[in-house]
Amino acid sequence: MITVIAFAVPMTALWMILSDQYSLVSFGIGYVISMGILVLSNTQRIKIDPTRIPTQLFWSGVYLLVLGRDIIISAVQVTRIVLTPGEMPIKPGIIPVATLDPKNDRLITALSAHAITITPGEMVVDFEATEDNQTLMYVHCLDVDEARETLVRDQQRRLGLMKRIFGQDA
C-alpha cells in the first residue's frame, strides 16, 4: 500500500499540470484517480529501493534520449517518403516483434508498444500471447524491408533499458 501512496503523488501532480487546475479539489480528484489506476494495475508487487532511484533515473534519461532520437530519425524518413513519393518506394506490411512475459511485465510491454507506436511510420496493431510465455506485438510498418532489420534490434535495446529503469537489471 505504501507503493500506491508513493506513486499516486507524482501522478496527481501530473494530473494537475495536464488539467491546468491547481486547487485542493483538483488534487483530490487526481489523487483518487491515481490511486484507482495504481490499485487496478497491481502495483503492490513493485518494491521501492531508495538506493536504486539515482540509477533508475539515469536509465530513464538514457531511454528518453534514445526514444527521442528514434522519433526524429523516423520522422525524417517519413517526411522524405511523403515529399518524394515516386523516388522512395515503400513496402507496407506487418512484422511480429517479441516482447516479455505478459503476466509479469505488462507495464514494460505497454511502454514498449507505446514507444513503437509514437515512432512515425510504425504502429502496433495487435498482440498475441505465445505458448512460451511471450507476447508478440504485430507492428505495421511503411517499409517492411527496412523495418525488419531495425525493429527487432531496437526492441531488444528498448527492453534492456526498461528493465534497468524498473530495477530488473538486463
Summary of the structure (lengths in Angstrom):
residues: 170
radius of gyration: 18.8
end to end distance: 27.1
largest distance: 57.8
contacts: 457
relative contact order: 0.12
helix: 63%
strand: 12%
